[in-house]
Amino acid sequence: QVQLVESGGGLVQPGGSLRLSCAASGSIFSTLTMGWYRQAPGKQRELVARITNNGGTYYADSVKGRFTISRDNAKNTVYLQMNSLKPEDTAVYYCNKSPPSGWDNYWGQGTQVTVSS
């Protein structure tokens, strides 16, 4: 059974920063491409960033240059450093493997990020 537990969200002013963490259970974490996703009210969940098992990264255009994804395979944890936050970054942020196929039942509770003055 896989568990994904996201943390680190909160309320931040525009221009601020947050660091999200996702702790994953399971021995195969280090072999997987992991992603951070977000879902804003009334919108579909979207991929924000992903990182391969050997550190290759991809970012959505909307966050490129502002967000950085990283991982610590020894801790089964993936991180998302978010800088220069904008109100449009407000969403619930989730982690899962990328693509999430086969792990559709493993979505966690997510962590709320609210960017507002």
N, C-alpha and C positions, 0 to 999 in steps of 0.2 A: 504494500500500500504506500502510495506517495503522498506526502504532505508538503504543501507550500505555504509558508507563513511570511507575509509581507509586514514591514514596519518602517517607521521613520517619517510618515506623512505628518501634515499639520497645516496651520495657517501661517502664511508668510506674505510680506508685502511685495509688490512688483519690484523686480530687480534683486530679490533675495535668493537664497540658496537652501536646498534641502538635500539630504542623502538618504536614499531608500535602501533597505536591505531585504533580501529574500532568502530565507533559510529553507533548504530542501532536504527531505529525508531520502534514503535510498542510495545504494552503492553505485548506481550508474550515472550519477550526476555529472561526474567529470568527463563523461563521454559525449554529453549532449550539448547541442546548441540551445542556449537559454535566451529568453526574451523578456523584455518589459513591455507591457501593454497598458493602455489606459482607456477608460470609458467615461465620457462626459455625459451629463444629463441629456436624454433625448437623442443620443448619438450611439453609433455602433462602436464596439471595442476595436481599437486600432493598435498595431504594432508601433512602438516608439523606438526601440533599439533591440539589437540582438548581439550575442557574442558566441563564437564557436568554441569548441573544446580547447583549441589552441590559441585563443585570444583574438581572432579576427572579428571585426565589428562592422555593424551596419546601423545607420541612423535614419529615421524619417527626416525629410527635408525641414519639417517644422521645428525640429529640435537640434539639428546639426550645428555644431559649434557652441552649443550651450549645455548639452547633456553628455555625460561620459558613463558608459557601462563598463563594469569590470567584474571579475570573479575571483574567488578564492576556493579552489577545488578541495583543499585540505579541510575547509570549514563547510563545504557544501553550500556556499553562499554566493549570491550574485548581487551586485550593488548598482545603483543608479545615482550618480552625482548630478544634481540639477542646479545650474547657475542661471543668472539673469532671467529668473522666472517671470512669466507674463500671465495676465488673467486668463488667457485662453489655454494655459496649461492646467487649469482647474479640472480635476477628474479624480476618479478612483483608479489607482495604479495597481496592476497585478503582474505577477511573474508566472511564466510557464515555459515549457520548452517551445522552441520555434522551428517549424510550425507546431501547433498544439495537438495535432492529430494523434489520437490514441491516448491523450491525456486530458480529454475534454471533461472528465469527471473530477479532475484534480484542482480546478481553480480554487484558490483560497478566498479569503474574505476581502483581500485587497487593503490598500491604505489610502485614505483620503488626503488629497493635496488641494488646498484652497489658496489661490493667489488673489489677494484683495487688499486694498488700502482702507 
